[in-house]
Amino acid sequence: MRDRPSGSKINQLDPNVRRILERAELEGIELIRFLYADHGGVIRGKAASRSRLAERLNTGIGHTVAMMAMNMLDQLQDVEQMGPVGEVRIVPDPATYVPLPHAPGAAAMLSDLRRPDGSPWEACARTFLKDAIAELATEGYTLQAAFEPEFTLGRRLPDPTGGPDRLVPIDDSLCYANAGFDTAHDYTVKLIHALETQGLRVEHYHPELGPGQQELSIRHAPALRAADNHVLFRETVRGVALRMQLWATLAPKPLADQAGNGAHLHLSLWNDTRNVFAADGEVRDGFIGGLLAHLPALTALTCGSVNSFRRLAPRMWSSAYAVYGLDNREAAVRVCSPIGETGEPNLELKPSDSSANPYLSLGAVIHAGLDGIRRKLDPGAPVDVDPDTRPGRYPRLPTSLDEALDALEADELLMEALGPLRRSAYLAVKRSEAAAFGAKDASYELFNHLRVF
């Protein structure tokens, strides 16, 4: 039987490993979750016991390659090199270690999927984002990013007619109404404490438009950290709710007749300490031009579910058209005004939600923007009206997941960036989800998305 490392053995370990082992001991951690995001947008993982943590930090935990061919309904797809034969390792990033306040005795680390020899696996989503960041660095840039997520808080109750469980929102307060703050107060305070304990800096919070709908934003961070933060945010929102006998969902459209939940993506480009979007209009316009040029394909990755396209409708402030505008909240790309004299401008990508894999989503956005910079793409004039008031004038975004996947398959840049294995798996998984939900009624789709996301 293998014992936990003694004090003398701990002192001989790598400093990062030693720090994590000491924290786990001090914080009473028994299980450490190694988490990753799959092609269905689901956060999955395995957990190491504290007694084996020192070893597992180096070796990772064994995992079948097939899991990256699993869709959000746990239906395995037929993808070459992702069957019953083959092994990868879930290898945690020690820099992402956090205790989980909503799960006493547990901690988590965000992880890469690696081959048994330690080399990157071509289907790892987190590696895709790392590679995009590295490509951006070849041009001298870094990216700061933040997701701006909404979610619906309520209770999951059995359907009295015997159908799928239904979500009953915690309140019916009005948008930004003080009554909404009061109704969700106990939950919100616990959520903020849990997020801050994990190093996620809360920017602001308010009750949103729909019944039970909340919005809580996390401070921007370097691109990889921003995606890691969003994974932790998603799981913490749900975990805190469960501990309070509530149910929280970040599904894009959990209630068919109510407002949808977005996760708008805020972006700023930097060269050392200089905000390039503020200092160089040509680069900013090129980045916007790249986003617009690839936007139909991008939606297959930033709005990664069948349910997403219930939300992306005209006049819903969710952006249904491939245009940009200055503080135009019906434009797909909003150029945000800086706050105060010292504020820094940023871009907001509105067709984005929490059913997407954040690593694939943000990585694809980087590739699209960088393509626009390199080719000096002209985004044209900003749109200063609701584009739906000008019928036929502006290009409509895809109206279904299948349509978005068609656009992705036709986009040579993004298909090349994804690579053969990743794109084959992603398309297979997402096509299967479109077919599965297309064969069922709306209640089946809504339930499974509010259940998973």
C-alpha positions in Angstrom: 0.0 0.0 0.0 1.4 3.4 -1.0 1.5 6.0 1.7 1.3 9.7 1.4 4.7 11.4 0.9 6.4 12.1 4.2 7.7 15.6 5.0 11.3 14.7 3.9 10.0 13.3 0.6 7.9 16.3 -0.1 10.9 18.6 0.4 12.7 16.7 -2.4 10.0 17.3 -5.0 9.8 19.9 -7.7 8.8 23.3 -6.0 5.5 23.5 -7.9 4.6 19.9 -7.0 5.6 20.5 -3.4 3.5 23.7 -3.2 0.4 21.9 -4.4 0.9 18.9 -2.1 1.4 21.2 0.9 -1.8 23.2 0.0 -3.8 20.0 -0.4 -2.7 18.8 3.0 -3.4 22.2 4.6 -6.8 22.6 3.0 -7.9 19.0 3.7 -8.2 18.1 0.1 -8.9 14.4 -0.7 -9.7 14.4 -4.4 -8.2 16.6 -7.1 -10.2 16.8 -10.3 -8.3 16.9 -13.6 -10.8 18.8 -15.9 -10.9 19.2 -19.6 -13.6 20.4 -22.2 -14.7 18.0 -24.9 -16.0 18.6 -28.4 -19.6 18.6 -27.1 -18.7 21.5 -24.9 -19.1 19.3 -21.8 -16.6 19.7 -18.9 -15.3 16.2 -18.1 -12.4 14.8 -16.1 -11.1 12.3 -13.6 -9.9 12.8 -10.1 -6.6 11.8 -8.3 -6.5 11.0 -4.6 -4.2 13.1 -2.5 -2.1 10.0 -1.8 -1.3 9.6 -5.5 -1.2 13.3 -6.4 2.6 13.6 -6.6 2.8 10.8 -9.1 -0.3 11.9 -11.1 1.0 15.5 -11.5 3.8 14.0 -13.6 2.1 11.1 -15.4 -1.5 12.4 -15.6 -4.4 9.9 -15.5 -5.0 7.4 -18.3 -8.0 8.1 -20.5 -9.5 6.5 -23.6 -9.2 8.5 -26.9 -12.8 7.7 -27.6 -14.1 10.3 -25.1 -13.3 13.1 -27.6 -15.8 11.5 -30.0 -18.6 11.6 -27.4 -21.4 14.0 -27.9 -23.4 15.8 -25.2 -25.9 13.0 -25.0 -23.1 10.5 -24.3 -23.4 8.9 -27.7 -20.1 7.8 -29.1 -19.4 8.8 -32.7 -17.5 6.8 -35.3 -14.3 8.8 -35.7 -11.1 7.3 -37.0 -8.4 7.1 -34.2 -11.0 7.6 -31.5 -12.3 4.1 -31.0 -11.7 1.5 -28.3 -8.0 1.3 -29.1 -5.7 4.1 -27.9 -4.8 6.0 -24.8 -4.1 9.6 -23.8 -3.3 11.1 -20.5 -5.2 13.8 -18.7 -2.2 16.0 -17.6 -3.0 18.8 -15.2 -1.5 22.3 -15.3 -0.2 22.9 -11.8 -0.6 26.7 -12.2 -4.4 26.2 -12.3 -4.8 24.4 -9.0 -7.7 25.7 -7.0 -9.8 24.4 -4.1 -13.5 24.0 -4.7 -15.4 25.8 -2.0 -18.7 24.4 -3.2 -17.3 20.8 -2.9 -15.4 20.6 0.5 -12.5 18.2 0.3 -12.1 18.7 -3.5 -9.8 20.7 -5.7 -9.4 21.0 -9.4 -6.8 21.7 -12.1 -7.4 22.4 -15.8 -5.7 19.8 -18.0 -4.3 19.0 -21.4 -4.8 15.7 -23.2 -1.4 14.3 -24.1 0.0 11.2 -25.7 1.5 8.6 -23.3 5.0 9.9 -24.3 4.0 13.3 -23.1 3.7 15.0 -26.5 0.6 17.0 -27.4 -2.4 15.2 -28.7 -3.9 16.6 -31.9 -7.5 16.6 -30.5 -6.7 18.5 -27.3 -8.8 21.7 -27.2 -6.6 23.5 -24.7 -3.6 22.8 -26.9 -5.5 24.3 -29.8 -5.8 27.6 -27.9 -2.1 27.4 -26.8 -1.1 27.0 -30.5 -3.3 30.0 -31.5 -1.7 32.1 -28.8 1.7 31.1 -30.0 0.8 32.0 -33.6 -0.4 35.4 -32.4 2.9 35.9 -30.7 4.7 35.6 -34.0 3.2 38.9 -35.0 4.2 40.5 -31.6 0.8 40.4 -30.0 -0.9 39.0 -26.9 -4.6 38.8 -26.3 -6.6 39.8 -23.2 -10.0 38.2 -23.0 -13.0 37.8 -20.8 -16.3 35.9 -21.1 -19.4 37.8 -20.0 -21.8 34.9 -19.1 -25.5 34.8 -18.2 -27.2 32.0 -16.5 -30.7 31.0 -15.3 -31.2 30.2 -11.6 -34.1 28.2 -10.4 -35.3 24.8 -9.3 -35.4 21.6 -11.4 -38.8 19.9 -10.8 -40.5 16.8 -12.3 -43.0 17.5 -15.0 -46.5 16.8 -13.7 -47.4 15.2 -17.0 -44.6 12.8 -17.0 -42.4 14.6 -19.5 -38.8 15.8 -19.0 -37.9 17.7 -15.8 -38.6 21.4 -16.0 -36.8 24.4 -14.8 -38.8 26.8 -12.6 -37.0 30.1 -12.3 -36.2 31.5 -8.8 -38.1 34.7 -9.5 -40.0 36.7 -12.1 -38.2 40.0 -11.3 -37.7 42.7 -13.9 -34.4 43.4 -15.7 -31.9 45.1 -13.3 -34.6 45.3 -10.7 -33.6 45.6 -7.0 -36.1 42.8 -6.2 -34.0 40.5 -8.3 -30.9 41.3 -6.2 -32.8 40.4 -3.1 -34.3 37.1 -4.3 -30.9 35.7 -5.4 -28.8 37.4 -2.7 -27.8 34.4 -0.6 -26.9 32.4 -3.7 -24.9 35.3 -5.3 -22.9 36.0 -2.2 -21.9 32.3 -1.9 -21.1 32.2 -5.6 -18.9 35.3 -5.4 -17.0 33.9 -2.4 -16.4 30.6 -4.3 -15.2 32.4 -7.4 -12.9 34.8 -5.5 -11.4 31.8 -3.5 -10.4 30.3 -6.9 -8.7 33.5 -8.0 -11.5 34.7 -10.3 -11.9 38.4 -9.9 -15.6 39.4 -10.0 -16.2 42.6 -12.0 -19.9 43.1 -11.6 -23.2 41.4 -11.1 -26.9 42.1 -11.9 -30.2 40.3 -12.4 -30.9 40.1 -16.1 -33.9 40.3 -18.4 -35.5 36.8 -18.1 -37.1 35.2 -15.1 -34.3 33.9 -12.8 -31.6 35.2 -15.2 -28.4 36.4 -13.7 -25.2 38.0 -15.2 -21.9 37.9 -13.4 -18.7 39.0 -15.1 -15.1 38.0 -14.4 -12.1 40.3 -14.9 -10.2 40.0 -18.2 -7.0 37.9 -18.3 -4.5 36.5 -20.8 -6.3 34.3 -23.3 -5.5 30.9 -21.8 -6.3 32.0 -18.3 -9.6 33.5 -19.6 -10.7 30.2 -21.0 -9.6 28.3 -17.9 -11.6 30.9 -15.8 -14.7 30.2 -17.9 -14.5 26.5 -17.3 -14.2 27.1 -13.5 -17.0 29.7 -13.7 -19.4 27.3 -15.4 -18.8 24.5 -12.9 -18.9 26.8 -9.9 -22.2 28.4 -10.9 -23.7 25.0 -11.1 -22.0 23.5 -8.1 -22.9 26.3 -5.7 -26.6 26.0 -6.8 -26.6 22.3 -6.2 -25.3 22.8 -2.6 -28.2 25.1 -2.0 -30.9 22.7 -3.5 -31.1 25.0 -6.5 -30.4 24.5 -10.2 -28.4 26.8 -12.4 -28.0 26.5 -16.1 -25.9 28.4 -18.6 -27.7 26.8 -21.6 -28.2 29.3 -24.4 -32.0 29.0 -24.3 -33.2 26.8 -21.4 -36.8 28.3 -21.5 -38.2 28.6 -25.0 -40.3 31.7 -24.4 -37.7 33.6 -22.3 -34.4 35.5 -22.8 -31.4 33.4 -23.8 -28.1 33.1 -22.0 -25.1 34.4 -23.9 -21.4 34.5 -22.9 -20.2 37.5 -24.9 -16.5 37.4 -25.5 -14.5 40.6 -24.8 -11.2 41.0 -26.5 -8.3 43.4 -26.6 -5.0 43.1 -28.4 -1.7 44.1 -26.8 1.9 44.8 -27.8 3.8 44.8 -24.5 2.0 47.5 -22.5 0.2 49.1 -25.5 -3.4 48.4 -26.3 -3.2 48.0 -30.0 -6.9 48.5 -30.6 -6.5 52.0 -29.1 -3.2 52.9 -30.8 -3.5 51.3 -34.3 -6.8 51.7 -36.1 -5.5 49.7 -39.1 -4.8 46.6 -36.9 -8.1 47.0 -35.1 -10.0 47.2 -38.3 -8.1 44.2 -39.7 -9.0 42.1 -36.7 -12.7 43.1 -37.0 -12.5 42.4 -40.7 -11.1 38.9 -40.0 -13.9 38.2 -37.5 -16.6 39.3 -39.9 -15.1 37.3 -42.8 -15.0 34.1 -40.8 -18.1 34.7 -38.6 -20.5 32.2 -40.3 -17.9 29.5 -39.6 -16.9 30.9 -36.2 -20.5 30.5 -35.0 -20.1 26.7 -35.2 -17.5 27.0 -32.5 -18.6 30.0 -30.5 -22.3 29.0 -30.4 -21.6 25.3 -30.2 -25.1 23.7 -29.7 -28.4 23.2 -31.4 -29.9 25.2 -28.6 -27.6 28.2 -29.4 -29.6 29.0 -32.5 -32.8 29.6 -30.6 -31.0 32.5 -29.0 -29.4 34.0 -32.2 -32.5 35.7 -33.5 -33.1 39.2 -34.7 -34.1 41.9 -32.2 -33.1 39.8 -29.3 -29.8 41.8 -28.6 -27.9 38.6 -29.4 -26.7 39.6 -32.8 -28.2 37.8 -35.8 -26.2 39.7 -38.5 -22.5 39.7 -39.5 -21.9 43.4 -38.9 -20.0 45.6 -36.5 -20.8 48.8 -34.9 -19.8 51.3 -32.2 -21.7 50.4 -29.0 -24.3 48.6 -31.2 -25.7 45.7 -29.2 -27.4 44.2 -32.2 -24.1 44.0 -34.1 -22.2 40.7 -34.0 -19.0 42.7 -33.2 -19.4 45.7 -30.9 -16.7 48.2 -30.5 -17.0 49.1 -26.9 -16.4 52.7 -25.7 -13.7 52.9 -23.1 -14.8 53.7 -19.5 -13.4 57.0 -18.3 -10.5 58.9 -19.5 -8.0 56.1 -18.8 -10.2 53.3 -20.0 -9.0 50.9 -22.8 -11.2 50.1 -25.8 -12.1 46.4 -26.5 -14.2 44.4 -28.9 -17.2 42.4 -27.9 -18.2 39.3 -29.9 -21.8 38.7 -29.2 -22.6 35.4 -30.9 -21.0 33.4 -28.2 -22.4 31.3 -25.4 -21.5 28.8 -22.7 -22.4 25.6 -24.7 -19.2 26.2 -26.6 -15.8 24.7 -25.7 -14.1 27.9 -24.6 -10.7 26.8 -25.8 -11.9 26.0 -29.3 -14.0 29.2 -29.4 -11.3 31.6 -28.3 -8.6 29.8 -30.4 -10.7 30.1 -33.5 -11.4 33.8 -32.8 -7.7 34.4 -32.6 -7.0 32.7 -35.9 -9.8 34.7 -37.6 -8.7 38.0 -36.2 -5.0 37.3 -37.0 -6.0 36.4 -40.6 -7.7 39.8 -40.9 -4.6 41.6 -39.6 -2.3 39.8 -42.0 -4.6 40.4 -45.0 -5.5 43.9 -43.9 -9.2 43.1 -44.3 -11.5 46.1 -44.5 -14.6 45.7 -42.2 -16.4 48.5 -44.1 -18.4 51.2 -42.4 -19.8 50.5 -38.9 -23.5 49.9 -38.7 -25.3 52.4 -36.4 -28.8 51.0 -36.6 -30.5 47.7 -35.7 -29.5 45.7 -38.9 -32.9 43.9 -38.9 -34.5 47.3 -39.8 -32.7 47.1 -43.2 -34.1 43.9 -44.7 -31.7 42.2 -47.1 -28.9 44.7 -46.6 -26.7 42.9 -44.1 -25.6 39.2 -44.1 -27.5 37.0 -41.7 -25.7 34.6 -39.5 -26.4 30.9 -39.7 -29.8 30.0 -38.4 -29.0 26.4 -37.3 -26.1 24.3 -36.1 -26.1 22.4 -39.4 -25.8 25.6 -41.4 -23.0 26.8 -39.2 -21.2 23.5 -39.6 -21.5 23.8 -43.4 -19.9 27.2 -43.1 -17.1 25.8 -41.0 -16.4 23.0 -43.4 -16.1 25.6 -46.2 -13.7 27.8 -44.3 -10.2 26.8 -45.3 -8.4 28.8 -42.7 -10.3 27.5 -39.7 -10.3 23.9 -41.0 -6.6 24.1 -41.4 -6.1 25.5 -38.0 -8.2 22.8 -36.4 -6.2 20.0 -38.1 -7.4 16.7 -39.5 -8.2 14.8 -36.3 -9.8 17.6 -34.3 -12.0 18.8 -37.2 -13.1 15.3 -38.0 -14.1 14.7 -34.4 -15.7 18.1 -33.9 -17.8 17.8 -37.1 -18.9 14.2 -36.3 -19.9 15.1 -32.7 -21.8 18.2 -33.7 -23.5 16.7 -36.7 -24.7 13.9 -34.5 -26.2 16.3 -32.0 -28.0 18.2 -34.7 -29.5 14.9 -36.0 -30.4 13.6 -32.5 -32.2 16.8 -31.5 -33.8 17.2 -34.9 -35.5 13.8 -34.4 -37.1 14.9 -31.1 -39.4 17.6 -29.9 -38.4 20.9 -28.5 -38.9 19.8 -24.8 -36.3 17.1 -25.3 -33.8 19.6 -26.6 -34.5 22.2 -23.9 -34.3 19.7 -21.1 -31.0 18.2 -22.2 -29.3 21.5 -22.7 -30.4 22.9 -19.3 -29.3 19.6 -17.8 -25.8 19.5 -19.3 -24.9 23.2 -19.4 
